[in-house]
Amino acid sequence: MSHLVPISMAEAIYSLYQCQFTLDATESLDYLETQLNIYSLLALYQHYFPTEWAASQATIYPPTDVDCHSPREIEFIVLIYTHLFPLSHWTIETAYEQRLHSIPITTMGIDWTMDGEIEHLKDGWQLLLPFSNDGRRWLDDINPEGSEWFDSEFAIYGITYSDIDHPDEIDQKQLKRQCYQSHNPLKFLPLALRLLDHETKNVWLDEYANDYYYQPDSTSLPWSKASINFLTRKWQQASRMLNCATDLIDWLEADLKPHAQIILKLWKQASKPH
């Protein structure tokens, strides 16, 4: 506020709030942390979306409860979600009610570990579970129900649980070489298995969800140019990975029985010598 006298109700409320006495060191630190968060978000808004900032009519002043974001800050958070990288619905909804002091990382990978989630996987992803380390471990842990479930789903396509060698018995380098020689989406099989194992080395794809909306203990990064640049770059990389994996799953499901047999054949050819 470059002028001394408030010229709007929002400015007046904000100015009066600044005159409140702080009671102890904890309140003082909370106040400074909030102010830093406000200034950081507004500066980042101007940096990443200068055109939208110049055209915005939203106030930069938070409501009396400064634990909430101002309308201008909310605009910035929505612009991030729209143009740079994903934020969960929980994050967007929470931003209207309480301040986000850091950027929460929302899992965007292939998550099937939560109760009931495996039922929502596409058939192609379900079929690949015993080819992945995590999927095999999960199916073995609920043995014999795991193998029985798999056979009930895929024996009709000529592939059973016992047909698939354990991933530990596979020469992964050999498998990659064989897949990369393919002229179809089969070359993305190693990538798809890394997605199932959450071993892509990409922050968007390797997080595990603890609930349907948000992971309270998940990775988060501070509001800064370095964080936003990093997350934007990693999301672009993650999008490419997901698109490649989708190509494989679409190819597999287009003619599931013969294509499953092709994968099984490659898998057996990559088995380590006994």
Secondary structure, 3 states (H helix, E strand, C coil): CCCCCCCCHHHHHHHHHHCCCCCCHHHHHHHHHHHHHHHHHHHHHHHHCHHHHHHCCCCCCCCCCCCCCCHHHHHHHHHHHHHCCCCCHHHHHHHCCCCCCCEECCCCCCCCCCCCHHHHCCHHHHHHHHHCHHHHHHHHHCCCHHHHHHHHHHHHHCCCHHHCCCHHHECHHHHHHHHHCCCCHHHHHHHHHHHHHCCCCCCCCCCCCCCCCCCCCCCEECCCHHHHHHHHHHHHHHHHHHHHHHHHHHHHHHCHHHHHHHHHHHHHHCECCC
